């Protein structure tokens, strides 16, 4: 179990998750409104988090007035985890540190990852023994099973892809042609 600390947040960052995810095409992007809906946040939150570099879209960032950000699956997963941490009362500063630490650690099996917090610190637990150890010390107040969040994001995106499609939405039409 690793406590996510500011000292560790300066490590080299890359993708939030490298393994343990279903294969997603990193060139496929979801517009901001879809990403926000899948993560359960408002578009205003999404915009703020992008402008403050909490979660920056990896497919395409905004490049001026009228341009569209495109978020990848991993970006939407980050958004949902950030929301869960904030909803549980973790400070935005600790959330930033947690996201940076997860990126630096390189997660290999998402189904086995649990984020635990006592409201002040966030801990990355990679086994049930670490969760039990943390709880036995009276520190953990809540936990987030990352593997479950992955499945929730996938379900949200699948559900949204079956909704009515605007025939003028070129990105969605290309995505459907590629999948089908």
N, C-alpha and C positions, 0 to 999 in steps of 0.2 A: 504494500500500500504506500503510495507516495502522496504526501501533502503537497498541494499545488501552492507554491510560494513565489513571491516576486523574484527572488534570486534565480530560480529555475526558469523564469519566463523569458529570459534573454537568450535561451538556446535557439539554435537554428530552427526555423519553422518551415513547414511544407504543407502538404495536404493534411487535413484533420485526420482522415482515416485512410490507410493504404490497403488494408486487407480486411477480410471478414464481411465485406459488403457484397451484395449482388453486383454483377458487372453492369456498370452504367457508362454510357458514352459521355465522356467529359466534354465533347463538343456540342452536345445537346443542351440548350439553355432554356430556362423557364423565365418568362417575364416577371417583373416585380410583383404584379398583382397576384399571379399564381403562386409565386414563392411565399408571399406574405400569407395567403390563405392556407397553404399547405402547412406552414409553420404555426398558424394560429395567432398571428400578430397583425397589427394595422400597417397599412402602407406607409404611414408617417413614421412608425418605429423602424421599418425596413430602411427607409430613406436616411433616417438619423444614424442607424448603425452602419450603413455604408459610408456616409460622409465622415463619420468618426473612426472609420477603419476597424470597427468591432467585427463585422462580417462583410467582407468585400466580395462581390461576385467574381468568380474565377473564369466564367465563360466569356463575359464581356462587361467591362465597367462602363459607366456613363462617360461620354467624351464631349460634353457640351450640351447646350440647350436642345431639347427635343430628342436626344439619343436615349436608347433603352438599355438598361442594365439587364444582363442575362445571368441567372443563377443556375449552377449545377446542382446535382443531387446532394453532394457533400455540403454545399453552401446552405441548402435548405435544412439539412440535418443540424448544422451548426446553429442556424436561426432557432430551430425548435428547442435545442438544448439550452441556448441562452434564455429563451422565454421561460423554460421550466425552472432554471436557476433563479431568475429574477422573481418569478411567482412565489418561490419558496423563501424569499427574503434575503437572498445573497446580494451583496452590494455589486454595483456595476463594475467597480474596480476589481473585486474578487472574480467576477465572471470573466473579465478580460484576461486575468491571470490564468484562470482555468482553461479557457480556449487556447491560449498560447501554449500552455503546458501539454494539453492533449495533442496539439500539432507537433510539439517537440518530441514527445514520447514515441509517436508512431504506434498506433494501436493495431494489434494483429488479429484479435478475435473479439469483435464487438459484442457477441452474445455473452461474453464473460466479463464485460466491463460494467462497473457500477460507480456512478459519481455519488459520493456521500458528502454531506455538509452538516456542520453544527450551526450554520447561519453566519459564521465569521470566516471559516476556512473551508476549502473544498478539497476532498481527498479522492484520488483515483485508485479504486480497488479493482484488482484483476482476478481475485478469487473469492469464493464464499468465506474462506478462512479469514481473509483480510476484513471483510464486512463484519463478521462475527467479532473479530478482535477489536475493531473500532467501536462497535456497539457495546461490547463488554467493558470498555473503558469509559462508557457514558458520554462519548463525544458525538456520535452520529445522531442527527435529528431526522434526516430524511435521506432517501437514496433515489437515484435515477438509473434505471436499467437501460443502458444505451441501446442494446439490441432491440428492445421493445420500441424505442423511439424510431429506430430505423424502419421497422415494420409499419409504424403509424405513418411515417412520411411516405413510404411506398404506397400504402393504401390511399392516402389523401391524393397523391398524384394520379393514381389509377382512376380513382373516382372522378377526379376533375377532367381526365382525358376522355371520359365517356359522356360528358355533358355536351350540350349543343355547341357546335363549332361555327364560329363566324367565318363565312367563306372568304372574307377579305383578310383573314389572319394568316399570312403567308408562312410564318414560323410554325404554327400549329399544323397546317396542311402538310408542310415538308416533313414534320416529325411523324405524322400519321402514315405518310407514304413510306417512310423509312422503316417503321415498325411493321406495317402490314405487308 
